[in-house]
């Protein structure tokens, strides 16, 4: 019997296997876990970062990138930092 986590993970993996070059929207990625029950304790999840980006964009009305640069990168003088939402380093 599969738990909710295993079911959603297998749904994501099946979609990814069907098209490994697909670009998943934030909404689609969050959709894989949206109906799972809340948990307690620590657990790393990339989905949490996606949710944080979505919240920042909704609250501010600006893109996550703009907020990141305005509030963190520029004030701290982080000239070697770059954020590109659809291109990640190897």
MOPAC internal coordinates of N, CA, C and O (Angstrom, degrees):
PM7 1SCF
backbone

  N    0.0000 0     0.00 0     0.00 0    0    0    0
  C    1.4469 1     0.00 0     0.00 0    1    0    0
  C    1.5181 1   109.30 1     0.00 0    2    1    0
  O    1.2310 1   120.26 1   -43.62 1    3    2    1
  N    1.3277 1   117.11 1   136.38 1    3    2    1
  C    1.4558 1   120.71 1  -177.72 1    5    3    2
  C    1.5178 1   110.48 1   -94.05 1    6    5    3
  O    1.2310 1   121.30 1   -36.24 1    7    6    5
  N    1.3401 1   115.11 1   143.76 1    7    6    5
  C    1.4621 1   119.60 1   172.95 1    9    7    6
  C    1.5162 1   107.17 1   -82.78 1   10    9    7
  O    1.2310 1   120.47 1    -7.23 1   11   10    9
  N    1.3159 1   116.70 1   172.77 1   11   10    9
  C    1.4602 1   120.91 1   177.65 1   13   11   10
  C    1.5130 1   111.76 1   -59.09 1   14   13   11
  O    1.2310 1   120.59 1   137.54 1   15   14   13
  N    1.3400 1   116.47 1   -42.46 1   15   14   13
  C    1.4661 1   120.19 1   179.79 1   17   15   14
  C    1.5162 1   111.25 1   -60.27 1   18   17   15
  O    1.2310 1   120.41 1   134.10 1   19   18   17
  N    1.3271 1   116.82 1   -45.90 1   19   18   17
  C    1.4626 1   120.40 1  -178.76 1   21   19   18
  C    1.5187 1   111.00 1   -65.56 1   22   21   19
  O    1.2310 1   120.65 1   141.35 1   23   22   21
  N    1.3398 1   116.36 1   -38.65 1   23   22   21
  C    1.4680 1   120.13 1   179.76 1   25   23   22
  C    1.5290 1   110.27 1   -63.49 1   26   25   23
  O    1.2310 1   120.47 1   132.63 1   27   26   25
  N    1.3332 1   116.71 1   -47.37 1   27   26   25
  C    1.4634 1   119.54 1  -178.11 1   29   27   26
  C    1.5234 1   110.98 1   -68.44 1   30   29   27
  O    1.2310 1   120.21 1   142.85 1   31   30   29
  N    1.3259 1   117.20 1   -37.15 1   31   30   29
  C    1.4598 1   120.22 1   177.62 1   33   31   30
  C    1.5147 1   109.86 1   -64.22 1   34   33   31
  O    1.2310 1   119.95 1   137.39 1   35   34   33
  N    1.3181 1   117.69 1   -42.61 1   35   34   33
  C    1.4547 1   119.83 1  -179.32 1   37   35   34
  C    1.5241 1   110.68 1   -68.59 1   38   37   35
  O    1.2310 1   119.57 1   147.35 1   39   38   37
  N    1.3345 1   118.42 1   -32.65 1   39   38   37
  C    1.4674 1   121.25 1   176.58 1   41   39   38
  C    1.5306 1   109.64 1   -65.21 1   42   41   39
  O    1.2310 1   120.54 1   136.18 1   43   42   41
  N    1.3246 1   116.57 1   -43.82 1   43   42   41
  C    1.4614 1   120.13 1   177.71 1   45   43   42
  C    1.5231 1   110.78 1   -63.38 1   46   45   43
  O    1.2310 1   120.45 1   132.63 1   47   46   45
  N    1.3341 1   116.75 1   -47.37 1   47   46   45
  C    1.4615 1   120.36 1  -178.93 1   49   47   46
  C    1.5241 1   111.78 1   -62.30 1   50   49   47
  O    1.2310 1   119.98 1   142.93 1   51   50   49
  N    1.3156 1   117.64 1   -37.07 1   51   50   49
  C    1.4655 1   121.00 1   177.84 1   53   51   50
  C    1.5253 1   110.37 1   -65.35 1   54   53   51
  O    1.2310 1   120.14 1   137.20 1   55   54   53
  N    1.3329 1   117.34 1   -42.80 1   55   54   53
  C    1.4672 1   120.73 1   178.44 1   57   55   54
  C    1.5230 1   111.01 1   -65.86 1   58   57   55
  O    1.2310 1   120.94 1   139.92 1   59   58   57
  N    1.3236 1   115.81 1   -40.08 1   59   58   57
  C    1.4655 1   119.97 1   178.99 1   61   59   58
  C    1.5303 1   110.27 1   -66.82 1   62   61   59
  O    1.2310 1   120.01 1   137.35 1   63   62   61
  N    1.3228 1   117.59 1   -42.65 1   63   62   61
  C    1.4655 1   121.07 1   179.51 1   65   63   62
  C    1.5262 1   111.37 1   -63.42 1   66   65   63
  O    1.2310 1   120.46 1   146.65 1   67   66   65
  N    1.3237 1   116.72 1   -33.35 1   67   66   65
  C    1.4602 1   120.95 1   179.55 1   69   67   66
  C    1.5242 1   111.26 1   -67.04 1   70   69   67
  O    1.2310 1   120.17 1   149.99 1   71   70   69
  N    1.3391 1   117.28 1   -30.01 1   71   70   69
  C    1.4622 1   121.53 1   179.39 1   73   71   70
  C    1.5226 1   109.19 1  -154.24 1   74   73   71
  O    1.2310 1   119.68 1   -93.52 1   75   74   73
  N    1.3410 1   118.22 1    86.48 1   75   74   73
  C    1.4671 1   121.77 1  -176.37 1   77   75   74
  C    1.5312 1   114.30 1   -62.36 1   78   77   75
  O    1.2310 1   119.82 1   165.23 1   79   78   77
  N    1.3086 1   117.95 1   -14.77 1   79   78   77
  C    1.4657 1   120.33 1  -178.46 1   81   79   78
  C    1.5216 1   112.94 1  -100.63 1   82   81   79
  O    1.2310 1   120.45 1  -174.69 1   83   82   81
  N    1.3209 1   116.74 1     5.31 1   83   82   81
  C    1.4629 1   120.77 1  -179.30 1   85   83   82
  C    1.5286 1   109.93 1   -67.12 1   86   85   83
  O    1.2310 1   121.02 1   -35.82 1   87   86   85
  N    1.3242 1   115.66 1   144.18 1   87   86   85
  C    1.4641 1   120.80 1   172.62 1   89   87   86
  C    1.5139 1   107.46 1  -101.44 1   90   89   87
  O    1.2310 1   121.08 1   -66.24 1   91   90   89
  N    1.2995 1   115.53 1   113.76 1   91   90   89
  C    1.4555 1   120.95 1  -179.82 1   93   91   90
  C    1.5229 1   109.33 1   -80.21 1   94   93   91
  O    1.2310 1   120.35 1   -49.63 1   95   94   93
  N    1.3156 1   116.93 1   130.37 1   95   94   93
  C    1.4670 1   120.22 1   174.74 1   97   95   94
  C    1.5250 1   108.46 1   -71.47 1   98   97   95
  O    1.2310 1   120.90 1   -18.85 1   99   98   97
  N    1.3275 1   115.88 1   161.15 1   99   98   97
  C    1.4632 1   120.01 1   176.95 1  101   99   98
  C    1.5223 1   110.10 1   -57.95 1  102  101   99
  O    1.2310 1   121.23 1   136.47 1  103  102  101
  N    1.3202 1   115.24 1   -43.53 1  103  102  101
  C    1.4618 1   120.14 1  -178.27 1  105  103  102
  C    1.5274 1   111.58 1   -62.11 1  106  105  103
  O    1.2310 1   120.55 1   139.73 1  107  106  105
  N    1.3169 1   116.56 1   -40.27 1  107  106  105
  C    1.4655 1   119.87 1   179.98 1  109  107  106
  C    1.5246 1   110.92 1   -67.43 1  110  109  107
  O    1.2310 1   120.13 1   138.06 1  111  110  109
  N    1.3226 1   117.36 1   -41.94 1  111  110  109
  C    1.4645 1   120.70 1   178.80 1  113  111  110
  C    1.5241 1   111.26 1   -62.50 1  114  113  111
  O    1.2310 1   120.83 1   134.85 1  115  114  113
  N    1.3204 1   116.01 1   -45.15 1  115  114  113
  C    1.4583 1   119.67 1   179.26 1  117  115  114
  C    1.5221 1   110.29 1   -65.53 1  118  117  115
  O    1.2310 1   120.11 1   148.52 1  119  118  117
  N    1.3235 1   117.39 1   -31.48 1  119  118  117
  C    1.4550 1   121.62 1   179.46 1  121  119  118
  C    1.5207 1   113.82 1   -60.00 1  122  121  119
  O    1.2310 1   120.02 1   153.60 1  123  122  121
  N    1.3109 1   117.57 1   -26.40 1  123  122  121
  C    1.4722 1   120.15 1   178.63 1  125  123  122
  C    1.5258 1   112.17 1   -67.82 1  126  125  123
  O    1.2310 1   120.09 1   155.47 1  127  126  125
  N    1.3183 1   117.43 1   -24.53 1  127  126  125
  C    1.4679 1   120.41 1  -175.80 1  129  127  126
  C    1.5241 1   113.69 1  -120.75 1  130  129  127
  O    1.2310 1   119.62 1   177.90 1  131  130  129
  N    1.3144 1   118.32 1    -2.10 1  131  130  129
  C    1.4678 1   121.79 1  -172.57 1  133  131  130
  C    1.5207 1   113.91 1   -57.58 1  134  133  131
  O    1.2310 1   119.61 1   144.98 1  135  134  133
  N    1.3107 1   118.35 1   -35.02 1  135  134  133
  C    1.4629 1   120.44 1  -175.95 1  137  135  134
  C    1.5217 1   114.13 1   -97.44 1  138  137  135
  O    1.2310 1   120.26 1  -172.19 1  139  138  137
  N    1.3086 1   117.10 1     7.81 1  139  138  137
  C    1.4677 1   119.28 1   178.98 1  141  139  138
  C    1.5228 1   109.71 1   -75.28 1  142  141  139
  O    1.2310 1   119.95 1   -28.99 1  143  142  141
  N    1.3238 1   117.70 1   151.01 1  143  142  141
  C    1.4651 1   120.07 1   178.93 1  145  143  142
  C    1.5242 1   110.53 1   -69.43 1  146  145  143
  O    1.2310 1   121.31 1   -27.31 1  147  146  145
  N    1.3275 1   115.09 1   152.69 1  147  146  145
  C    1.4624 1   120.90 1   177.21 1  149  147  146
  C    1.5224 1   109.45 1   -65.24 1  150  149  147
  O    1.2310 1   121.19 1   -29.82 1  151  150  149
  N    1.3101 1   115.33 1   150.18 1  151  150  149
  C    1.4599 1   120.26 1   177.63 1  153  151  150
  C    1.5185 1   108.98 1  -121.96 1  154  153  151
  O    1.2310 1   120.45 1    -7.67 1  155  154  153
  N    1.2998 1   116.75 1   172.33 1  155  154  153
  C    1.4582 1   120.88 1   176.86 1  157  155  154
  C    1.5184 1   108.43 1  -125.25 1  158  157  155
  O    1.2310 1   121.04 1   -15.23 1  159  158  157
  N    1.3112 1   115.63 1   164.77 1  159  158  157
  C    1.4527 1   119.96 1  -179.16 1  161  159  158
  C    1.5138 1   111.12 1    84.25 1  162  161  159
  O    1.2310 1   120.84 1     3.34 1  163  162  161
  N    1.3012 1   116.01 1  -176.66 1  163  162  161
  C    1.4532 1   121.49 1  -177.51 1  165  163  162
  C    1.5135 1   110.89 1   -89.70 1  166  165  163
  O    1.2310 1   121.03 1   -41.69 1  167  166  165
  N    1.3127 1   115.63 1   138.31 1  167  166  165
  C    1.4522 1   122.12 1   173.68 1  169  167  166
  C    1.5161 1   108.90 1  -157.65 1  170  169  167
  O    1.2310 1   119.94 1   -60.56 1  171  170  169
  N    1.3224 1   117.73 1   119.44 1  171  170  169
  C    1.4583 1   120.72 1  -179.72 1  173  171  170
  C    1.5224 1   109.95 1   -69.80 1  174  173  171
  O    1.2310 1   120.86 1   -41.63 1  175  174  173
  N    1.3167 1   115.97 1   138.37 1  175  174  173
  C    1.4510 1   120.46 1   178.96 1  177  175  174
  C    1.5214 1   110.10 1  -154.10 1  178  177  175
  O    1.2310 1   120.43 1   -55.83 1  179  178  177
  N    1.3321 1   116.77 1   124.17 1  179  178  177
  C    1.4593 1   119.83 1   174.27 1  181  179  178
  C    1.5153 1   110.91 1   -62.92 1  182  181  179
  O    1.2310 1   120.36 1   151.73 1  183  182  181
  N    1.3202 1   116.92 1   -28.27 1  183  182  181
  C    1.4577 1   120.90 1  -179.98 1  185  183  182
  C    1.5196 1   111.02 1   -59.43 1  186  185  183
  O    1.2310 1   119.82 1   146.69 1  187  186  185
  N    1.3166 1   117.94 1   -33.31 1  187  186  185
  C    1.4618 1   120.63 1   178.68 1  189  187  186
  C    1.5259 1   111.03 1   -62.46 1  190  189  187
  O    1.2310 1   120.04 1   142.41 1  191  190  189
  N    1.3176 1   117.54 1   -37.59 1  191  190  189
  C    1.4618 1   120.48 1   177.69 1  193  191  190
  C    1.5324 1   110.76 1   -68.40 1  194  193  191
  O    1.2310 1   120.52 1   142.06 1  195  194  193
  N    1.3088 1   116.61 1   -37.94 1  195  194  193
  C    1.4605 1   120.69 1   177.08 1  197  195  194
  C    1.5234 1   109.83 1   -63.83 1  198  197  195
  O    1.2310 1   120.31 1   135.54 1  199  198  197
  N    1.3216 1   117.02 1   -44.46 1  199  198  197
  C    1.4663 1   120.57 1   177.24 1  201  199  198
  C    1.5236 1   111.19 1   -61.30 1  202  201  199
  O    1.2310 1   120.11 1   138.38 1  203  202  201
  N    1.3222 1   117.40 1   -41.62 1  203  202  201
  C    1.4676 1   120.84 1   178.13 1  205  203  202
  C    1.5258 1   110.61 1   -60.67 1  206  205  203
  O    1.2310 1   120.08 1   136.41 1  207  206  205
  N    1.3206 1   117.45 1   -43.59 1  207  206  205
  C    1.4684 1   120.95 1   177.02 1  209  207  206
  C    1.5213 1   110.82 1   -59.65 1  210  209  207
  O    1.2310 1   120.42 1   134.73 1  211  210  209
  N    1.3281 1   116.80 1   -45.27 1  211  210  209
  C    1.4622 1   121.06 1  -178.93 1  213  211  210
  C    1.5287 1   111.23 1   -63.27 1  214  213  211
  O    1.2310 1   120.14 1   140.35 1  215  214  213
  N    1.3287 1   117.35 1   -39.65 1  215  214  213
  C    1.4634 1   121.18 1   178.63 1  217  215  214
  C    1.5191 1   110.39 1   -65.79 1  218  217  215
  O    1.2310 1   120.26 1   133.73 1  219  218  217
  N    1.3290 1   117.11 1   -46.27 1  219  218  217
  C    1.4652 1   121.15 1   178.90 1  221  219  218
  C    1.5265 1   110.52 1   -58.40 1  222  221  219
  O    1.2310 1   120.22 1   135.79 1  223  222  221
  N    1.3204 1   117.18 1   -44.21 1  223  222  221
  C    1.4656 1   120.38 1  -179.76 1  225  223  222
  C    1.5232 1   111.88 1   -65.57 1  226  225  223
  O    1.2310 1   119.97 1   139.58 1  227  226  225
  N    1.3187 1   117.66 1   -40.42 1  227  226  225
  C    1.4637 1   120.25 1  -179.60 1  229  227  226
  C    1.5226 1   111.26 1   -68.26 1  230  229  227
  O    1.2310 1   120.28 1   136.42 1  231  230  229
  N    1.3296 1   117.07 1   -43.58 1  231  230  229
  C    1.4624 1   121.27 1  -176.53 1  233  231  230
  C    1.5264 1   111.73 1   -69.47 1  234  233  231
  O    1.2310 1   120.38 1   137.49 1  235  234  233
  N    1.3328 1   116.88 1   -42.51 1  235  234  233
  C    1.4656 1   119.74 1  -174.69 1  237  235  234
  C    1.5208 1   113.56 1   -89.70 1  238  237  235
  O    1.2310 1   120.31 1   155.86 1  239  238  237
  N    1.3235 1   117.02 1   -24.14 1  239  238  237
  C    1.4601 1   120.17 1  -174.67 1  241  239  238
  C    1.5194 1   112.83 1    78.65 1  242  241  239
  O    1.2310 1   120.33 1  -176.27 1  243  242  241
  N    1.3241 1   116.98 1     3.73 1  243  242  241
  C    1.4692 1   123.02 1   178.34 1  245  243  242
  C    1.5225 1   109.63 1  -112.18 1  246  245  243
  O    1.2310 1   121.15 1   -13.32 1  247  246  245
  N    1.3261 1   115.41 1   166.68 1  247  246  245
  C    1.4560 1   119.17 1   176.57 1  249  247  246
  C    1.5294 1   109.58 1   -72.63 1  250  249  247
  O    1.2310 1   121.16 1   -24.68 1  251  250  249
  N    1.3114 1   115.38 1   155.32 1  251  250  249
  C    1.4569 1   120.74 1   176.70 1  253  251  250
  C    1.5271 1   109.97 1   -58.22 1  254  253  251
  O    1.2310 1   120.70 1   137.61 1  255  254  253
  N    1.3315 1   116.26 1   -42.39 1  255  254  253
  C    1.4630 1   120.82 1   179.96 1  257  255  254
  C    1.5257 1   110.95 1   -58.13 1  258  257  255
  O    1.2310 1   120.16 1   133.06 1  259  258  257
  N    1.3373 1   117.30 1   -46.94 1  259  258  257
  C    1.4658 1   120.30 1  -179.74 1  261  259  258
  C    1.5189 1   111.46 1   -61.38 1  262  261  259
  O    1.2310 1   120.60 1   136.69 1  263  262  261
  N    1.3188 1   116.46 1   -43.31 1  263  262  261
  C    1.4624 1   120.39 1   179.25 1  265  263  262
  C    1.5219 1   111.34 1   -65.93 1  266  265  263
  O    1.2310 1   120.14 1   138.89 1  267  266  265
  N    1.3148 1   117.35 1   -41.11 1  267  266  265
  C    1.4623 1   122.39 1   178.50 1  269  267  266
  C    1.5241 1   110.52 1   -58.46 1  270  269  267
  O    1.2310 1   121.20 1   131.62 1  271  270  269
  N    1.3280 1   115.32 1   -48.38 1  271  270  269
  C    1.4654 1   119.10 1  -178.92 1  273  271  270
  C    1.5208 1   112.08 1   -68.48 1  274  273  271
  O    1.2310 1   119.80 1   135.63 1  275  274  273
  N    1.3332 1   117.99 1   -44.37 1  275  274  273
  C    1.4633 1   121.32 1  -176.66 1  277  275  274
  C    1.5189 1   112.82 1   -67.09 1  278  277  275
  O    1.2310 1   120.46 1   141.78 1  279  278  277
  N    1.3243 1   116.72 1   -38.22 1  279  278  277
  C    1.4626 1   120.26 1  -173.01 1  281  279  278
  C    1.5271 1   114.54 1   -95.68 1  282  281  279
  O    1.2310 1   120.04 1   156.70 1  283  282  281
  N    1.3361 1   117.54 1   -23.30 1  283  282  281
  C    1.4751 1   119.05 1  -174.00 1  285  283  282
  C    1.5265 1   112.23 1  -125.98 1  286  285  283
  O    1.2310 1   120.26 1   121.17 1  287  286  285
  N    1.3215 1   117.11 1   -58.83 1  287  286  285
  C    1.4601 1   120.97 1  -171.53 1  289  287  286
  C    1.5265 1   111.89 1   -61.21 1  290  289  287
  O    1.2310 1   120.35 1   125.44 1  291  290  289
  N    1.3296 1   116.93 1   -54.56 1  291  290  289
  C    1.4678 1   120.00 1  -176.82 1  293  291  290
  C    1.5304 1   113.02 1   -68.02 1  294  293  291
  O    1.2310 1   118.81 1   132.29 1  295  294  293
  N    1.3446 1   119.87 1   -47.71 1  295  294  293
  C    1.4641 1   118.69 1   179.29 1  297  295  294
  C    1.5271 1   113.89 1   -59.21 1  298  297  295
  O    1.2310 1   120.35 1   148.24 1  299  298  297
  N    1.3274 1   116.93 1   -31.76 1  299  298  297
  C    1.4648 1   119.74 1  -179.37 1  301  299  298
  C    1.5235 1   113.03 1   -91.72 1  302  301  299
  O    1.2310 1   120.34 1   177.78 1  303  302  301
  N    1.3361 1   116.95 1    -2.22 1  303  302  301
  C    1.4568 1   120.47 1   179.21 1  305  303  302
  C    1.5131 1   113.68 1    65.60 1  306  305  303
  O    1.2310 1   120.30 1  -143.21 1  307  306  305
  N    1.3088 1   117.03 1    36.79 1  307  306  305
  C    1.4703 1   121.74 1  -178.01 1  309  307  306
  C    1.5276 1   109.13 1   -84.04 1  310  309  307
  O    1.2310 1   120.68 1  -101.35 1  311  310  309
  N    1.3133 1   116.31 1    78.65 1  311  310  309
  C    1.4670 1   121.40 1  -172.78 1  313  311  310
  C    1.5282 1   114.11 1   -74.60 1  314  313  311
  O    1.2310 1   119.40 1   163.13 1  315  314  313
  N    1.3205 1   118.76 1   -16.87 1  315  314  313
  C    1.4612 1   120.84 1  -179.14 1  317  315  314
  C    1.5265 1   112.89 1  -101.48 1  318  317  315
  O    1.2310 1   120.31 1  -167.01 1  319  318  317
  N    1.3161 1   117.02 1    12.99 1  319  318  317
  C    1.4574 1   121.34 1   179.50 1  321  319  318
  C    1.5236 1   109.18 1   -99.47 1  322  321  319
  O    1.2310 1   120.64 1   -40.85 1  323  322  321
  N    1.3239 1   116.38 1   139.15 1  323  322  321
  C    1.4560 1   120.65 1   178.27 1  325  323  322
  C    1.5106 1   108.72 1  -139.27 1  326  325  323
  O    1.2310 1   120.97 1   -42.57 1  327  326  325
  N    1.3173 1   115.75 1   137.43 1  327  326  325
  C    1.4587 1   121.07 1   176.82 1  329  327  326
  C    1.5168 1   108.34 1  -122.22 1  330  329  327
  O    1.2310 1   121.17 1   -64.47 1  331  330  329
  N    1.3163 1   115.37 1   115.53 1  331  330  329
  C    1.4683 1   121.39 1   175.45 1  333  331  330
  C    1.5212 1   105.96 1  -125.71 1  334  333  331
  O    1.2310 1   119.87 1   -66.06 1  335  334  333
  N    1.3222 1   117.86 1   113.94 1  335  334  333
  C    1.4568 1   120.20 1  -169.95 1  337  335  334
  C    1.5216 1   116.26 1   -63.57 1  338  337  335
  O    1.2310 1   119.26 1   158.94 1  339  338  337
  N    1.3061 1   119.01 1   -21.06 1  339  338  337
  C    1.4722 1   119.31 1  -177.27 1  341  339  338
  C    1.5263 1   113.50 1  -118.60 1  342  341  339
  O    1.2310 1   120.57 1  -164.88 1  343  342  341
  N    1.3411 1   116.51 1    15.12 1  343  342  341
  C    1.4510 1   120.00 1   179.63 1  345  343  342
  C    1.5176 1   108.39 1  -138.51 1  346  345  343
  O    1.2310 1   120.75 1   -65.41 1  347  346  345
  N    1.3153 1   116.16 1   114.59 1  347  346  345
  C    1.4425 1   121.25 1  -178.18 1  349  347  346
  C    1.5317 1   109.26 1  -114.26 1  350  349  347
  O    1.2310 1   120.74 1   -33.83 1  351  350  349
  N    1.3323 1   116.18 1   146.17 1  351  350  349
  C    1.4664 1   118.25 1   179.20 1  353  351  350
  C    1.5272 1   111.40 1   -64.93 1  354  353  351
  O    1.2310 1   121.16 1   -22.84 1  355  354  353
  N    1.3052 1   115.39 1   157.16 1  355  354  353
  C    1.4875 1   120.19 1   179.15 1  357  355  354
  C    1.5202 1   110.26 1   -63.53 1  358  357  355
  O    1.2310 1   120.10 1   180.00 1  359  358  357

